[in-house]
Amino acid sequence: MIECWRWFGPDDPTTLADLPQVGATGVVTALHYIPPGAAWPQDAVRTRREMIEAADLRWEVVESVPVSEAIKTQSTDCAAHIAAYKQSLAALAREGITTVCYNFMPILDWTRTQTHARQPHGGTAMLFDLAQFAAFDLFILNRADAPEDYGPDTIAAAHAAFARMDDTEKARLTRTVIAGLPGANDGWRLEDVRARLSTYDGITPAQLRQHLIDFLSEVAPEAERLGLRLCCHPDDPPFSLLGLPRVMSSTDDYATALDAVPSTANGATLCTGSLGVAAGFDPVEFVARLGPRIHFAHLRNTKRLPSPDPQRPGFFEAPHLEGDTDMVATIRVLMAEESRRRAEGRSDHAIPMRPDHGQELLFDRTRDSLPGYPLIGRMRGLAELRGIMAAVGSAP
């Protein structure tokens, strides 16, 4: 597997010069300053590629070329944004970058209720608590339909959680939830979130899934012509929030999208942390069913926590070998898939991976890093994953 590291660009506290010491050889990055719906200029792509290669690294995966809300809702500007998406893909192809990750989550990107939950060892981890999230939804956002989305146990737990919050805690929770939204959200207000939610009025899960298929029907043939691989990231967490539909939350969801658009460019990002929040998820089955279409892997682990709604569990970002996902079994089947591809003569037999997310450990706690992306915590994760790969690769 190709050992990669997510890097957020020149302002990332972890520099490209740090990565050889971390052990990564590939970089996962994007032009985050370009808004969704706008085309990526080739000179901007070239500048970023040259910056990475000057550090003796390779830009292995783009994460992400974001899919705009206009595309997801098929509203005004949808056609123009799809055209811009194709232009971005062409610019990447001309610079030799071939793997493009994206997601199709409505409004919310990954969502947590705490970014620095204290762990027994003294470090911190990101955490999602349904009662706290419901408290935000019901009593801070005051979403009109929110009471219909929660059972009595969850509403009671949300009342109790909200009663324990002072104004500082309410503001912190609001910032944490809104921080999961894509783009530059520092200035977002609750009114902005409500306005965006209204754009999904009447859009059912079936309709959103069709919008995804329509998008892929447009861009996957172009990606295949350009020699690119697209790989959709799963919903995080893999269940509905704020009444929004989600359509990439299970192995079956992926199979539906991949079968609907059978282009070899239409593929999957296997994120064991996101999908693993669901109690029934089996990563070995995912690889068995969809292995040839896996273009990228996020190897991270989550640990489920008690919740008033068993279908929407709480969870925290666990150490890479200590959560609910059997990471050894996952890496074993991924490496077997690589061997199968190699025997077929596929040029893309090596699957890029990265140690997604990590706990804040040691000097991470005093370092200015993005939530979920500390240096030491991810470096520990990469070291553990490399150990598994070395052991699996040397097994008779």
C-alpha positions in Angstrom: 0.0 0.0 0.0 1.1 3.6 -0.6 1.6 5.3 2.7 0.2 8.8 2.5 -0.4 11.8 4.8 -3.1 14.4 4.6 -1.6 17.8 4.2 -3.7 21.0 4.2 -1.3 23.2 2.3 1.3 25.8 3.1 -0.5 26.9 6.3 -0.6 23.3 7.7 1.4 23.2 11.0 2.9 19.9 9.8 5.3 20.9 6.9 6.2 18.8 3.9 9.8 18.7 5.3 8.4 16.8 8.3 6.9 14.0 6.3 10.1 11.9 5.6 10.5 11.7 9.3 6.8 10.6 9.7 7.4 7.8 7.2 4.9 8.9 4.5 5.9 9.0 0.8 2.6 10.3 -0.7 0.6 13.4 0.0 -3.1 13.8 0.1 -4.1 17.4 -0.4 -6.4 19.8 -2.2 -6.7 23.4 -3.2 -8.9 24.2 -0.3 -9.0 27.9 -1.0 -11.0 27.4 -4.3 -14.8 27.2 -3.5 -17.0 24.4 -4.5 -18.4 24.9 -8.0 -15.3 26.7 -9.3 -12.8 25.2 -11.7 -9.2 24.5 -10.6 -6.8 26.4 -12.8 -4.0 24.2 -14.1 -1.3 26.6 -13.0 -2.6 26.4 -9.4 -2.5 22.6 -9.6 1.0 22.7 -11.1 2.2 25.0 -8.4 1.0 22.7 -5.6 2.4 19.6 -7.4 5.8 21.2 -7.8 5.8 22.2 -4.2 5.2 18.6 -3.1 7.7 17.2 -5.5 10.4 19.7 -4.4 10.1 17.9 -1.0 10.8 14.6 -2.7 7.2 13.5 -2.2 4.4 12.7 -4.6 0.8 14.1 -4.8 -1.0 10.7 -4.7 -4.6 11.7 -4.0 -6.7 14.8 -4.3 -9.0 15.1 -1.2 -11.2 16.7 -2.2 -12.5 18.2 -5.4 -15.7 19.2 -3.5 -19.1 18.6 -5.0 -21.1 21.8 -4.7 -24.5 22.0 -3.0 -26.0 23.0 -6.4 -24.9 19.6 -7.8 -26.3 17.7 -4.8 -29.7 19.5 -4.9 -29.7 19.9 -8.7 -30.5 23.5 -8.3 -29.5 26.7 -10.1 -25.9 26.5 -11.4 -25.8 22.6 -11.4 -24.8 22.3 -15.0 -22.2 25.1 -14.7 -20.7 23.4 -11.6 -20.5 20.0 -13.3 -18.7 21.7 -16.3 -16.3 23.3 -13.8 -15.8 19.9 -12.1 -14.8 18.4 -15.4 -12.4 21.2 -16.0 -10.8 20.6 -12.6 -10.4 16.9 -13.5 -8.7 17.8 -16.8 -6.3 20.1 -15.0 -5.4 17.4 -12.6 -4.9 14.8 -15.3 -2.6 17.1 -17.2 -0.4 17.3 -14.1 -0.3 13.5 -13.7 -2.5 13.3 -10.6 -4.9 10.4 -11.0 -6.9 9.7 -7.8 -9.7 12.1 -6.7 -11.7 11.6 -3.5 -15.0 13.5 -3.0 -18.1 13.1 -0.8 -21.8 13.5 -1.3 -22.9 14.5 2.2 -25.6 17.2 2.2 -24.3 20.4 3.9 -22.6 18.6 6.8 -19.2 17.1 6.3 -17.9 15.0 9.2 -19.8 15.9 12.4 -18.7 15.8 16.0 -19.9 17.3 19.3 -16.4 17.5 20.9 -13.1 17.9 19.3 -10.9 17.5 22.4 -12.6 14.9 24.6 -10.2 13.9 27.4 -9.0 10.2 27.2 -7.8 8.1 30.2 -4.2 8.3 29.0 -4.3 12.1 29.2 -4.6 12.8 25.5 -7.8 13.9 23.7 -10.0 12.6 20.9 -12.9 13.8 18.8 -16.2 12.5 19.9 -19.9 12.4 18.8 -22.6 12.2 21.4 -26.2 12.0 20.1 -27.8 13.6 23.1 -25.5 16.6 22.8 -26.2 16.8 19.0 -29.9 16.6 19.6 -29.7 19.3 22.2 -28.0 21.5 19.5 -30.7 20.6 17.0 -33.7 21.0 19.3 -32.8 23.9 21.5 -30.0 25.9 19.8 -30.7 25.6 16.1 -34.4 25.2 16.9 -35.1 23.3 13.7 -38.8 23.1 13.2 -38.9 19.4 12.3 -36.3 18.3 14.9 -38.8 16.8 17.4 -40.0 14.4 14.7 -36.5 13.0 14.2 -35.8 11.8 17.7 -37.5 9.2 19.9 -38.6 10.0 23.5 -35.4 8.6 25.0 -33.3 10.8 22.8 -35.4 13.9 23.5 -35.2 13.3 27.3 -31.4 12.8 27.1 -31.1 16.0 25.0 -33.1 17.9 27.6 -30.8 16.7 30.4 -27.7 17.5 28.3 -28.9 21.0 27.5 -29.7 21.7 31.2 -26.1 21.0 32.1 -24.7 23.5 29.5 -23.8 27.1 30.4 -23.6 29.8 27.7 -19.9 29.0 27.1 -20.6 25.3 26.5 -23.6 26.1 24.2 -21.3 28.4 22.1 -18.6 25.7 22.0 -21.1 23.0 20.9 -22.4 25.3 18.2 -18.9 26.1 16.9 -18.0 22.4 16.9 -21.1 21.3 14.9 -20.8 24.1 12.4 -17.1 23.4 11.9 -18.1 20.2 10.3 -19.6 22.2 7.4 -17.5 22.4 4.2 -15.7 25.5 3.3 -14.6 28.5 5.3 -17.2 28.5 8.1 -15.7 30.8 10.7 -18.3 33.4 10.0 -21.3 31.2 9.7 -24.4 31.9 11.8 -27.3 29.6 12.8 -29.4 31.5 10.2 -27.0 30.4 7.5 -27.4 26.8 8.5 -31.2 27.1 8.5 -31.1 28.6 5.0 -29.0 25.8 3.7 -31.2 23.2 5.3 -34.2 24.7 3.5 -32.6 23.8 0.1 -33.2 20.1 0.9 -36.9 20.5 1.6 -38.6 17.6 -0.2 -35.4 15.9 -1.3 -35.8 12.2 -0.2 -32.9 9.7 0.1 -34.0 8.1 -3.2 -33.8 11.5 -4.9 -30.4 12.3 -3.5 -29.1 8.9 -4.6 -30.4 9.7 -8.1 -28.6 13.0 -8.0 -25.4 11.2 -7.1 -25.9 8.8 -10.0 -26.7 11.7 -12.3 -23.5 13.4 -11.2 -21.4 10.3 -11.7 -23.0 9.6 -15.1 -21.7 13.0 -16.2 -18.2 13.0 -14.7 -17.1 9.3 -14.5 -16.9 8.9 -18.3 -14.8 12.0 -18.5 -12.6 10.8 -15.7 -12.2 7.5 -17.4 -11.2 9.2 -20.6 -8.6 11.2 -18.7 -7.2 8.1 -16.9 -8.5 9.3 -13.5 -10.1 7.4 -10.6 -12.9 8.9 -8.6 -13.6 7.5 -5.1 -16.5 8.6 -3.0 -16.0 9.0 0.8 -18.7 7.6 3.0 -21.1 9.6 5.2 -19.6 10.5 8.6 -21.3 9.5 10.7 -23.2 6.9 8.6 -26.7 8.0 9.6 -29.1 11.0 9.0 -28.5 14.3 11.0 -30.7 17.4 10.9 -33.3 15.5 8.9 -30.9 15.4 5.9 -30.8 12.3 3.6 -27.6 10.4 3.4 -26.9 7.8 0.7 -23.3 6.5 1.2 -23.6 4.9 4.6 -23.2 1.2 3.9 -21.7 -1.4 1.7 -25.1 -1.8 -0.1 -25.2 2.0 -0.7 -21.8 1.8 -2.4 -22.8 -1.3 -4.5 -25.9 0.6 -5.7 -23.8 3.7 -6.8 -21.0 1.6 -8.4 -23.4 -0.7 -10.2 -25.5 2.2 -11.6 -22.4 3.8 -13.2 -20.1 0.8 -14.1 -17.2 3.0 -15.3 -13.8 1.9 -14.0 -13.3 5.5 -12.9 -16.3 5.3 -10.5 -14.9 3.9 -7.3 -14.9 3.9 -3.5 -12.9 5.3 -0.6 -13.0 2.7 2.1 -13.1 4.7 5.4 -13.1 2.1 8.2 -13.7 4.8 10.8 -16.8 6.3 9.2 -18.5 3.1 8.0 -17.3 1.3 11.2 -19.6 3.4 13.4 -22.5 1.2 12.2 -22.6 -2.0 14.2 -23.3 -4.2 11.2 -20.4 -3.0 9.0 -17.9 -5.6 8.0 -14.8 -4.3 6.2 -13.8 -7.7 4.9 -17.2 -8.1 3.2 -16.8 -4.6 1.7 -13.5 -5.6 0.1 -14.9 -8.9 -1.0 -17.8 -7.2 -2.8 -16.2 -4.0 -4.0 -12.4 -4.7 -3.9 -11.7 -3.9 -7.6 -13.3 -0.5 -7.3 -11.5 0.6 -4.1 -9.2 3.4 -5.1 -8.3 4.8 -1.7 -8.4 3.8 1.9 -8.8 5.8 5.1 -7.5 3.5 7.9 -8.8 4.8 11.2 -10.8 3.4 14.0 -13.8 4.4 16.0 -15.3 3.0 19.2 -19.0 3.1 19.7 -20.5 4.5 22.8 -23.9 4.0 24.5 -26.7 6.1 22.9 -30.4 6.7 23.5 -30.9 5.5 19.9 -29.1 2.3 19.0 -29.4 3.1 15.3 -27.4 6.3 15.9 -24.6 5.4 18.3 -22.2 7.8 20.0 -18.5 7.2 19.2 -15.0 8.5 19.6 -11.9 8.4 17.5 -10.0 5.5 19.0 -6.4 4.5 18.6 -6.0 2.8 15.2 -5.8 -0.7 16.6 -8.2 -0.3 19.5 -11.6 0.5 18.1 -14.5 -1.6 16.7 -12.9 -2.3 13.3 -10.6 -5.3 13.0 -7.7 -3.5 11.4 -5.5 -6.6 10.9 -8.3 -8.4 9.0 -9.0 -5.2 7.0 -5.3 -4.7 5.9 -5.0 -8.4 5.2 -7.9 -8.4 2.6 -6.7 -5.0 1.1 -3.2 -6.5 0.6 -4.8 -9.6 -0.9 -6.7 -7.3 -3.3 -3.5 -5.6 -4.3 -1.9 -9.0 -5.0 -4.9 -9.9 -7.2 -4.6 -6.7 -9.1 -0.9 -7.2 -9.6 -1.5 -10.6 -11.1 -4.0 -9.0 -13.5 -1.4 -6.5 -14.5 -3.3 -3.5 -13.3 -1.1 -0.3 -13.1 -3.1 0.8 -10.1 -2.5 -2.4 -8.0 -1.0 -0.4 -5.1 -3.8 1.2 -3.0 -3.0 4.6 -1.5 -3.9 4.8 2.2 -3.6 7.3 5.0 -3.9 7.1 8.8 -7.1 9.1 8.9 -7.6 11.2 12.1 -5.8 10.5 15.3 -5.8 11.3 19.0 -3.9 14.3 20.3 -0.9 13.0 22.2 2.1 14.5 23.9 3.0 17.9 22.3 0.0 17.6 20.0 -2.0 19.1 22.9 -0.1 22.4 22.8 0.4 22.5 19.0 -2.0 24.4 16.7 -3.4 21.6 14.6 -6.7 21.1 12.8 -9.2 18.9 14.8 -8.6 15.3 14.0 -5.2 15.9 12.3 -2.6 16.0 15.0 1.0 15.1 14.2 1.9 12.6 16.9 -1.4 10.9 17.0 -1.4 10.2 13.3 2.2 9.3 13.3 1.5 6.6 16.0 -1.4 5.4 13.8 0.8 5.2 10.7 3.5 3.3 12.6 0.9 0.8 13.9 -0.6 0.3 10.4 2.9 -0.1 8.8 3.6 -2.8 11.4 0.5 -4.7 10.3 1.4 -4.3 6.7 4.9 -5.6 7.3 3.6 -8.6 9.2 0.9 -9.5 6.7 3.3 -9.0 3.8 5.9 -11.4 5.3 3.3 -14.1 6.3 3.8 -17.4 4.5 
